[in-house]
Amino acid sequence: MQQRRRMVPTLLMLSVVVLVAACAMTDSVLNGDATSTAQPSPAAPPERHGERGSDLPGPPQGAAHPGAPTVTAQQRRYLDALTVAGVRASSDLRALSIGSTVCQARAAKQSDQAMWEFIVPLVRGEVRATRPDSLRVTVSEIHAATADYIRIATERLC
């Protein structure tokens, strides 16, 4: 019994550390600090591979404009599935962040209830951000979008 009492604070602390790390990772992705989306600074000259730059690689696939995140084929299928399901995201990066959070929760073997408690506020913010009449968003709309995000991320992204 006493061993259990000693484990409880340790487990609580571990949960806090995991949650803080997940939030920090999500924050860095949302703020564009992720290394996978980094673009060379405009002031830096391009690296030359041959004379007159004829061997320079083109922009990464999926980069519509400078600073746009590079989207893998798997991520594109996830984003397309969200669109087909009628889920509107304020940006691809935000939708990918929510999907990544779902995958992190799955990998950590979180219960469905724990995942919903963490994902619902993220989705609520997205639903409100994509609606001009954000004050009229219903709970059922938020729950439907949350279910779609979790289902599609689990099927296509994780």
C-alpha positions as CSV (number, residue, x, y, z in Angstrom):
1,M,0.0,0.0,0.0
2,Q,2.8,2.4,0.9
3,Q,4.5,1.6,-2.4
4,R,1.4,2.8,-4.2
5,R,1.4,6.0,-2.3
6,R,4.9,6.7,-3.4
7,M,4.0,5.9,-7.1
8,V,1.1,8.4,-7.2
9,P,3.2,11.6,-7.0
10,T,5.7,10.1,-9.5
11,L,2.9,9.3,-12.0
12,L,1.3,12.7,-11.6
13,M,4.7,14.4,-12.2
14,L,5.3,12.2,-15.2
15,S,1.9,13.2,-16.6
16,V,2.6,16.8,-16.1
17,V,6.0,16.5,-17.9
18,V,4.4,14.7,-20.9
19,L,1.6,17.3,-21.1
20,V,4.1,20.2,-20.9
21,A,6.3,18.6,-23.6
22,A,3.3,18.0,-25.8
23,C,2.2,21.6,-25.4
24,A,5.7,22.9,-26.1
25,M,5.8,20.8,-29.3
26,T,2.4,21.9,-30.4
27,D,3.4,25.5,-29.7
28,S,6.6,25.3,-31.8
29,V,4.6,23.8,-34.7
30,L,2.0,26.5,-34.5
31,N,4.6,29.2,-34.3
32,G,6.5,27.9,-37.3
33,D,9.5,26.8,-35.3
34,A,9.4,23.2,-36.5
35,T,12.5,22.2,-38.3
36,S,10.5,20.4,-41.0
37,T,9.1,23.7,-42.2
38,A,12.2,25.8,-42.0
39,Q,13.1,27.7,-45.1
40,P,16.4,29.4,-45.8
41,S,16.5,33.1,-44.9
42,P,15.9,35.4,-47.9
43,A,19.3,37.0,-47.3
44,A,21.2,33.8,-47.6
45,P,22.4,33.1,-51.1
46,P,21.3,29.7,-52.6
47,E,23.9,27.0,-52.5
48,R,25.2,26.4,-56.0
49,H,25.8,22.9,-57.3
50,G,27.0,23.7,-60.8
51,E,27.7,26.7,-63.0
52,R,25.0,29.3,-63.2
53,G,22.9,27.4,-60.7
54,S,21.4,24.9,-63.2
55,D,21.6,22.1,-60.7
56,L,19.7,23.9,-58.0
57,P,16.8,21.8,-56.6
58,G,13.3,23.3,-56.9
59,P,11.1,24.2,-54.1
60,P,9.9,21.3,-51.9
61,Q,6.8,19.6,-53.1
62,G,3.7,21.1,-51.4
63,A,5.4,24.5,-50.7
64,A,3.0,26.9,-52.4
65,H,4.8,29.9,-51.2
66,P,7.9,30.7,-49.1
67,G,7.5,29.6,-45.5
68,A,4.7,27.2,-46.3
69,P,5.1,23.8,-44.6
70,T,6.1,20.8,-46.6
71,V,3.3,18.3,-46.5
72,T,3.9,14.6,-47.0
73,A,1.6,12.3,-49.0
74,Q,0.3,10.8,-45.7
75,Q,-0.4,14.3,-44.3
76,R,-2.1,15.3,-47.6
77,R,-4.4,12.3,-47.4
78,Y,-5.3,13.3,-43.9
79,L,-6.1,16.9,-44.9
80,D,-8.1,15.7,-47.9
81,A,-10.1,13.3,-45.8
82,L,-10.9,16.2,-43.4
83,T,-12.2,18.3,-46.3
84,V,-14.3,15.4,-47.6
85,A,-15.8,15.0,-44.1
86,G,-16.7,18.7,-44.1
87,V,-14.2,19.7,-41.5
88,R,-12.9,23.2,-42.1
89,A,-9.6,24.2,-40.5
90,S,-8.2,27.7,-40.3
91,S,-5.0,26.3,-41.8
92,D,-3.3,23.1,-42.9
93,L,-0.8,23.6,-40.1
94,R,-3.5,23.9,-37.5
95,A,-5.3,20.8,-38.7
96,L,-1.9,18.9,-38.8
97,S,-1.2,20.0,-35.2
98,I,-4.6,18.7,-34.0
99,G,-3.9,15.4,-35.9
100,S,-0.5,15.1,-34.4
101,T,-1.9,15.7,-30.9
102,V,-4.4,12.8,-31.6
103,C,-1.5,10.6,-32.6
104,Q,0.6,11.5,-29.6
105,A,-2.4,10.6,-27.3
106,R,-2.8,7.3,-29.1
107,A,0.9,6.6,-28.8
108,A,0.8,7.4,-25.1
109,K,-2.1,5.0,-24.8
110,Q,-4.4,7.6,-23.4
111,S,-8.0,6.7,-22.9
112,D,-10.7,7.9,-25.3
113,Q,-12.1,10.1,-22.5
114,A,-8.7,11.7,-21.8
115,M,-8.1,12.3,-25.5
116,W,-11.5,13.9,-25.9
117,E,-10.9,16.2,-23.0
118,F,-7.7,17.4,-24.6
119,I,-8.8,17.6,-28.2
120,V,-12.2,19.2,-27.7
121,P,-10.8,22.7,-26.8
122,L,-8.5,22.6,-29.8
123,V,-11.3,21.7,-32.1
124,R,-13.7,24.2,-30.5
125,G,-11.2,27.0,-31.3
126,E,-10.9,25.8,-34.9
127,V,-14.7,25.6,-35.4
128,R,-15.0,29.1,-34.0
129,A,-12.1,30.4,-36.0
130,T,-13.6,29.2,-39.3
131,R,-17.2,30.4,-38.6
132,P,-18.2,34.1,-39.0
133,D,-21.0,33.6,-36.5
134,S,-18.7,31.9,-33.9
135,L,-21.1,32.7,-31.1
136,R,-23.7,30.4,-32.6
137,V,-21.5,27.3,-32.6
138,T,-23.3,24.4,-31.0
139,V,-21.9,21.7,-28.8
140,S,-23.1,19.1,-31.3
141,E,-21.1,20.8,-34.1
142,I,-18.0,20.8,-31.9
143,H,-18.4,17.1,-30.9
144,A,-19.0,16.1,-34.5
145,A,-15.9,17.9,-35.7
146,T,-13.9,16.4,-32.8
147,A,-15.1,12.9,-33.7
148,D,-14.0,13.5,-37.3
149,Y,-10.6,14.8,-36.3
150,I,-10.0,11.8,-34.0
151,R,-11.3,9.2,-36.5
152,I,-9.5,10.6,-39.5
153,A,-6.2,11.2,-37.7
154,T,-6.3,7.7,-36.3
155,E,-7.1,6.2,-39.8
156,R,-4.8,8.3,-41.9
157,L,-2.1,10.0,-39.9
158,C,-1.2,7.8,-36.9
